[in-house]
Amino acid sequence: MSTHTIDIDDRLYAYMQDISLREPDVLQRLRDETSRHPMAVMQISPEQGQLMQMLVRMMGAKNCIEVGVFTGYSSLAVALALPDDGRIVACDISEDYTSVAEPFWADAGVRNKIDLRIAPATETLDAMIDAGESGRYDFAFIDADKPGYLDYFERCLKLMRVGGVIAVDNIFMDGNAADPETTSENAQAMRTFNALIKEDMRVEISLIPIGDGLTLARKI
């Protein structure tokens, strides 16, 4: 028993992965490939991908959104958890990053489930709203530029059905979001986002201390 979340050092983290991680080979290979990328720090943790897979399956999700694809690990994790008729609209602005993902998506047999849209995410999401897709989506994952989080969240919330869940990454911003004196633009953006979402009665929230902090917001 514990009255607060336990600190996880490297030893305990390795043990956690050893006893709980069930990472498919294709995801591990993509993670290994991404580890050699100059921006590898943008990769989510494998246990976070596994959590999102469970959420998608528990919800019976079919229609998903991702804002920020990078090399496609989270897109692939979610797509693997979707039923045959499921899909994920994956928003990114970089063909260089997403080109790493393409062969792994294909190798996993889920390329047909991933609707990759290369454009500013606000434009893609606005187009979806204008097309009458509000209230049709079950799950969204936001992991992109931090100053844009509020804009992405508002649009995703419109697109979510009641009971749909938005997962928002990098809530802690390497711990800097907890520092009121921070000069980091990203950390300041996360502090603003965190303060606003806590008071947002349109959603129920739970902050999970996994990876760099993951807030789950369920639309009421």
C-alpha positions as a Markdown table, in Angstrom:
| # | Residue | x | y | z |
|---|---|---|---|---|
| 1 | Met | 0.0 | 0.0 | 0.0 |
| 2 | Ser | 1.1 | 3.6 | -0.6 |
| 3 | Thr | -0.4 | 7.0 | 0.0 |
| 4 | His | 1.2 | 8.4 | -3.1 |
| 5 | Thr | 2.6 | 7.2 | -6.5 |
| 6 | Ile | 5.9 | 5.4 | -6.0 |
| 7 | Asp | 9.1 | 6.8 | -7.5 |
| 8 | Ile | 10.3 | 4.6 | -10.4 |
| 9 | Asp | 14.1 | 4.4 | -10.7 |
| 10 | Asp | 15.9 | 2.6 | -13.5 |
| 11 | Arg | 15.9 | -0.7 | -11.6 |
| 12 | Leu | 12.1 | -0.6 | -11.0 |
| 13 | Tyr | 11.4 | 0.6 | -14.5 |
| 14 | Ala | 13.3 | -2.4 | -16.0 |
| 15 | Tyr | 11.4 | -4.7 | -13.7 |
| 16 | Met | 8.1 | -3.1 | -14.7 |
| 17 | Gln | 8.8 | -3.7 | -18.3 |
| 18 | Asp | 10.0 | -7.2 | -17.6 |
| 19 | Ile | 6.8 | -8.3 | -15.9 |
| 20 | Ser | 4.2 | -6.4 | -17.9 |
| 21 | Leu | 5.3 | -5.4 | -21.4 |
| 22 | Arg | 3.9 | -7.5 | -24.3 |
| 23 | Glu | 5.3 | -5.6 | -27.2 |
| 24 | Pro | 4.7 | -7.1 | -30.7 |
| 25 | Asp | 7.8 | -7.7 | -32.7 |
| 26 | Val | 6.8 | -5.0 | -35.3 |
| 27 | Leu | 6.5 | -2.4 | -32.6 |
| 28 | Gln | 9.8 | -3.3 | -31.1 |
| 29 | Arg | 11.5 | -3.1 | -34.5 |
| 30 | Leu | 10.0 | 0.3 | -35.1 |
| 31 | Arg | 11.1 | 1.5 | -31.7 |
| 32 | Asp | 14.6 | 0.2 | -32.4 |
| 33 | Glu | 14.6 | 2.0 | -35.7 |
| 34 | Thr | 13.4 | 5.2 | -34.1 |
| 35 | Ser | 16.1 | 5.0 | -31.4 |
| 36 | Arg | 18.7 | 5.9 | -34.1 |
| 37 | His | 16.7 | 8.9 | -35.2 |
| 38 | Pro | 18.2 | 12.4 | -34.2 |
| 39 | Met | 14.8 | 13.2 | -32.6 |
| 40 | Ala | 14.4 | 9.9 | -30.9 |
| 41 | Val | 13.3 | 11.6 | -27.6 |
| 42 | Met | 10.0 | 12.3 | -29.2 |
| 43 | Gln | 9.2 | 8.5 | -29.1 |
| 44 | Ile | 6.5 | 7.5 | -26.6 |
| 45 | Ser | 7.4 | 4.7 | -24.2 |
| 46 | Pro | 6.3 | 1.1 | -25.1 |
| 47 | Glu | 4.2 | 0.8 | -21.9 |
| 48 | Gln | 2.3 | 3.9 | -22.9 |
| 49 | Gly | 1.6 | 2.4 | -26.3 |
| 50 | Gln | 0.3 | -0.8 | -24.5 |
| 51 | Leu | -1.9 | 1.3 | -22.3 |
| 52 | Met | -3.5 | 3.0 | -25.3 |
| 53 | Gln | -4.1 | -0.3 | -26.9 |
| 54 | Met | -6.0 | -1.5 | -23.9 |
| 55 | Leu | -8.0 | 1.7 | -23.7 |
| 56 | Val | -9.0 | 1.3 | -27.4 |
| 57 | Arg | -10.0 | -2.3 | -26.9 |
| 58 | Met | -11.9 | -1.6 | -23.7 |
| 59 | Met | -13.8 | 1.2 | -25.3 |
| 60 | Gly | -14.6 | -0.8 | -28.4 |
| 61 | Ala | -13.2 | 2.1 | -30.4 |
| 62 | Lys | -13.4 | 2.2 | -34.2 |
| 63 | Asn | -12.7 | 5.8 | -35.1 |
| 64 | Cys | -9.6 | 7.4 | -33.7 |
| 65 | Ile | -7.5 | 10.6 | -34.2 |
| 66 | Glu | -3.8 | 11.2 | -33.6 |
| 67 | Val | -2.2 | 14.6 | -33.6 |
| 68 | Gly | 1.5 | 14.2 | -34.0 |
| 69 | Val | 2.7 | 11.0 | -35.7 |
| 70 | Phe | 6.5 | 11.2 | -35.7 |
| 71 | Thr | 7.8 | 7.8 | -36.8 |
| 72 | Gly | 4.4 | 6.1 | -36.2 |
| 73 | Tyr | 4.8 | 4.0 | -33.1 |
| 74 | Ser | 1.6 | 5.2 | -31.4 |
| 75 | Ser | -0.3 | 5.1 | -34.7 |
| 76 | Leu | 0.8 | 1.5 | -35.2 |
| 77 | Ala | 0.0 | 0.6 | -31.6 |
| 78 | Val | -3.5 | 1.9 | -31.9 |
| 79 | Ala | -4.1 | 0.5 | -35.4 |
| 80 | Leu | -3.1 | -3.0 | -34.1 |
| 81 | Ala | -5.8 | -2.7 | -31.4 |
| 82 | Leu | -8.5 | -1.6 | -33.8 |
| 83 | Pro | -11.0 | -4.0 | -35.4 |
| 84 | Asp | -10.8 | -4.7 | -39.1 |
| 85 | Asp | -13.2 | -1.8 | -39.9 |
| 86 | Gly | -11.4 | 0.6 | -37.6 |
| 87 | Arg | -9.4 | 3.6 | -38.7 |
| 88 | Ile | -7.1 | 6.3 | -37.3 |
| 89 | Val | -6.8 | 9.7 | -38.8 |
| 90 | Ala | -3.1 | 10.5 | -38.3 |
| 91 | Cys | -2.1 | 14.2 | -38.5 |
| 92 | Asp | 1.4 | 15.4 | -39.0 |
| 93 | Ile | 3.3 | 18.0 | -41.0 |
| 94 | Ser | 6.5 | 16.0 | -41.7 |
| 95 | Glu | 6.8 | 13.5 | -44.5 |
| 96 | Asp | 10.4 | 12.9 | -43.4 |
| 97 | Tyr | 9.2 | 11.6 | -40.0 |
| 98 | Thr | 6.2 | 9.6 | -41.3 |
| 99 | Ser | 8.2 | 8.0 | -44.1 |
| 100 | Val | 10.0 | 5.9 | -41.3 |
| 101 | Ala | 6.5 | 4.7 | -40.2 |
| 102 | Glu | 5.2 | 3.6 | -43.6 |
| 103 | Pro | 7.1 | 0.3 | -44.1 |
| 104 | Phe | 6.3 | -0.8 | -40.5 |
| 105 | Trp | 2.6 | 0.0 | -40.9 |
| 106 | Ala | 2.6 | -2.1 | -44.1 |
| 107 | Asp | 4.5 | -4.9 | -42.5 |
| 108 | Ala | 2.0 | -5.1 | -39.7 |
| 109 | Gly | -0.9 | -5.3 | -42.2 |
| 110 | Val | -2.6 | -2.2 | -40.8 |
| 111 | Arg | -1.7 | 0.4 | -43.5 |
| 112 | Asn | -5.4 | 0.5 | -44.6 |
| 113 | Lys | -6.5 | 1.5 | -41.1 |
| 114 | Ile | -4.2 | 4.6 | -41.0 |
| 115 | Asp | -5.4 | 7.7 | -42.8 |
| 116 | Leu | -2.3 | 9.8 | -42.8 |
| 117 | Arg | -2.9 | 13.5 | -43.5 |
| 118 | Ile | 0.2 | 15.7 | -44.0 |
| 119 | Ala | -1.0 | 19.2 | -43.1 |
| 120 | Pro | -1.2 | 21.5 | -40.1 |
| 121 | Ala | -3.4 | 19.5 | -37.7 |
| 122 | Thr | -5.8 | 22.4 | -37.0 |
| 123 | Glu | -6.6 | 22.5 | -40.8 |
| 124 | Thr | -7.2 | 18.7 | -40.9 |
| 125 | Leu | -9.4 | 18.8 | -37.8 |
| 126 | Asp | -11.3 | 21.8 | -39.0 |
| 127 | Ala | -12.0 | 20.1 | -42.3 |
| 128 | Met | -13.3 | 17.0 | -40.4 |
| 129 | Ile | -15.6 | 19.2 | -38.4 |
| 130 | Asp | -16.8 | 21.1 | -41.5 |
| 131 | Ala | -17.5 | 17.7 | -43.1 |
| 132 | Gly | -20.0 | 16.9 | -40.3 |
| 133 | Glu | -17.8 | 14.4 | -38.4 |
| 134 | Ser | -18.4 | 16.0 | -35.0 |
| 135 | Gly | -19.3 | 13.4 | -32.4 |
| 136 | Arg | -18.2 | 10.4 | -34.5 |
| 137 | Tyr | -14.8 | 9.6 | -32.9 |
| 138 | Asp | -14.0 | 7.4 | -30.0 |
| 139 | Phe | -10.4 | 8.1 | -29.1 |
| 140 | Ala | -7.8 | 10.8 | -29.7 |
| 141 | Phe | -4.1 | 11.0 | -28.9 |
| 142 | Ile | -2.4 | 14.5 | -28.8 |
| 143 | Asp | 1.4 | 14.5 | -28.9 |
| 144 | Ala | 2.6 | 17.4 | -31.0 |
| 145 | Asp | 3.8 | 21.0 | -30.5 |
| 146 | Lys | 2.9 | 22.1 | -27.0 |
| 147 | Pro | 1.7 | 25.6 | -27.7 |
| 148 | Gly | -0.9 | 24.1 | -30.0 |
| 149 | Tyr | -2.4 | 21.8 | -27.4 |
| 150 | Leu | -5.4 | 23.9 | -26.5 |
| 151 | Asp | -6.3 | 24.3 | -30.2 |
| 152 | Tyr | -6.0 | 20.6 | -30.8 |
| 153 | Phe | -7.9 | 19.7 | -27.7 |
| 154 | Glu | -10.9 | 21.9 | -28.5 |
| 155 | Arg | -11.2 | 20.5 | -32.0 |
| 156 | Cys | -10.7 | 16.9 | -30.8 |
| 157 | Leu | -13.4 | 17.4 | -28.2 |
| 158 | Lys | -15.9 | 18.5 | -30.8 |
| 159 | Leu | -15.1 | 15.4 | -32.8 |
| 160 | Met | -15.4 | 13.0 | -29.9 |
| 161 | Arg | -18.6 | 11.2 | -29.1 |
| 162 | Val | -20.0 | 11.4 | -25.5 |
| 163 | Gly | -17.8 | 9.0 | -23.6 |
| 164 | Gly | -14.9 | 9.3 | -26.0 |
| 165 | Val | -11.5 | 9.8 | -24.6 |
| 166 | Ile | -8.7 | 12.2 | -25.4 |
| 167 | Ala | -5.2 | 11.2 | -24.2 |
| 168 | Val | -2.8 | 14.1 | -23.9 |
| 169 | Asp | 0.9 | 13.4 | -23.7 |
| 170 | Asn | 3.9 | 15.2 | -22.1 |
| 171 | Ile | 1.9 | 16.7 | -19.2 |
| 172 | Phe | 5.0 | 16.9 | -17.0 |
| 173 | Met | 7.3 | 18.2 | -19.8 |
| 174 | Asp | 10.3 | 16.5 | -18.2 |
| 175 | Gly | 9.3 | 17.9 | -14.8 |
| 176 | Asn | 9.6 | 21.5 | -16.0 |
| 177 | Ala | 5.8 | 22.0 | -16.0 |
| 178 | Ala | 5.9 | 21.9 | -12.2 |
| 179 | Asp | 8.3 | 24.8 | -12.0 |
| 180 | Pro | 6.4 | 28.1 | -11.9 |
| 181 | Glu | 9.6 | 30.0 | -12.7 |
| 182 | Thr | 10.3 | 28.1 | -15.9 |
| 183 | Thr | 11.2 | 30.1 | -19.1 |
| 184 | Ser | 10.6 | 27.1 | -21.4 |
| 185 | Glu | 7.9 | 27.9 | -23.9 |
| 186 | Asn | 6.8 | 24.3 | -24.0 |
| 187 | Ala | 6.7 | 24.0 | -20.2 |
| 188 | Gln | 4.7 | 27.2 | -19.9 |
| 189 | Ala | 2.3 | 26.0 | -22.5 |
| 190 | Met | 1.8 | 22.7 | -20.6 |
| 191 | Arg | 1.2 | 24.6 | -17.3 |
| 192 | Thr | -1.5 | 26.7 | -19.1 |
| 193 | Phe | -3.1 | 23.6 | -20.6 |
| 194 | Asn | -3.0 | 21.7 | -17.3 |
| 195 | Ala | -4.6 | 24.5 | -15.4 |
| 196 | Leu | -7.4 | 24.9 | -17.9 |
| 197 | Ile | -8.2 | 21.3 | -18.3 |
| 198 | Lys | -8.5 | 20.8 | -14.6 |
| 199 | Glu | -11.4 | 23.3 | -14.6 |
| 200 | Asp | -13.0 | 22.0 | -17.8 |
| 201 | Met | -16.3 | 20.5 | -16.7 |
| 202 | Arg | -17.0 | 19.2 | -20.2 |
| 203 | Val | -14.6 | 16.3 | -19.4 |
| 204 | Glu | -13.7 | 13.9 | -16.6 |
| 205 | Ile | -9.9 | 13.7 | -16.2 |
| 206 | Ser | -7.3 | 11.4 | -14.8 |
| 207 | Leu | -3.6 | 12.1 | -15.0 |
| 208 | Ile | -1.5 | 8.9 | -15.3 |
| 209 | Pro | 2.2 | 9.2 | -14.3 |
| 210 | Ile | 3.3 | 7.0 | -17.2 |
| 211 | Gly | 6.0 | 8.2 | -19.7 |
| 212 | Asp | 6.2 | 12.0 | -19.4 |
| 213 | Gly | 2.7 | 12.2 | -17.9 |
| 214 | Leu | -0.5 | 11.2 | -19.7 |
| 215 | Thr | -3.9 | 13.0 | -19.0 |
| 216 | Leu | -7.0 | 11.1 | -20.0 |
| 217 | Ala | -10.0 | 13.3 | -20.7 |
| 218 | Arg | -13.4 | 11.6 | -21.1 |
| 219 | Lys | -16.1 | 13.7 | -22.8 |
| 220 | Ile | -19.2 | 14.0 | -20.6 |
